[in-house]
Structures are given as C-alpha cells and as structure tokens.
Amino acid sequence: QCCGSGAKITSNCYPDFSAEVTKERLLESKKAADTIVTACTTCVSTMNKAVKKQNIDLEIYDISMLVAEAMGIEL
C-alpha cells in the first residue's frame, strides 16, 4: 500500500491527507513488524520523517541499504 506520499504528488498537493495516510501505514506496520523495507526512495524519506515526527518505534530501510549492509558496506 502507498506510504501516503504518492510519488510526492499527493504530499505536495494534499500534505495533511498525505501525513495522515503515512501515520496510518506506520501504525499498521508496527502491529506486525519493527522494520519496514521498501524499494521506493520516496517511501523511505516520507516514512523516516513521519517516524521521527510521530515518535513511532520503527526502522525504515531501502532494500539497497540492506544489501549493502549484508555485503559489509558501511553507509
């Protein structure tokens, strides 16, 4: 499901709606996991900002970050 940013279109045109959708996605995710992995850089950025702002205990990773970490590459 969409993180709420909608390729930055939704977040730019409807920032309040976007923020609510993002918060809802994070709270849904928190019920099942402690980490979110995505291939979308917009999701990573949007969710990381929301996690900090809403003080939600979740880690957000781009899949390339996990691959780099598994290969021993420091970011």
C-alpha positions, 0 to 999 in steps of 0.5 A, a space after each residue: 500500500 502507498 506510504 501516503 506520499 504518492 510519488 510526492 504528488 499527493 504530499 505536495 498537493 494534499 500534505 495533511 491527507 498525505 501525513 495522515 495516510 503515512 501515520 496510518 501505514 506506520 501504525 499498521 506496520 508496527 502491529 506486525 513488524 519493527 522494520 519496514 523495507 521498501 524499494 521506493 526512495 520516496 517511501 523511505 524519506 516520507 516514512 523516516 520523517 513521519 517516524 521521527 515526527 510521530 515518535 513511532 518505534 520503527 526502522 525504515 530501510 531501502 532494500 539497497 541499504 540492506 544489501 549493502 549492509 549484508 555485503 559489509 558496506 558501511 553507509 
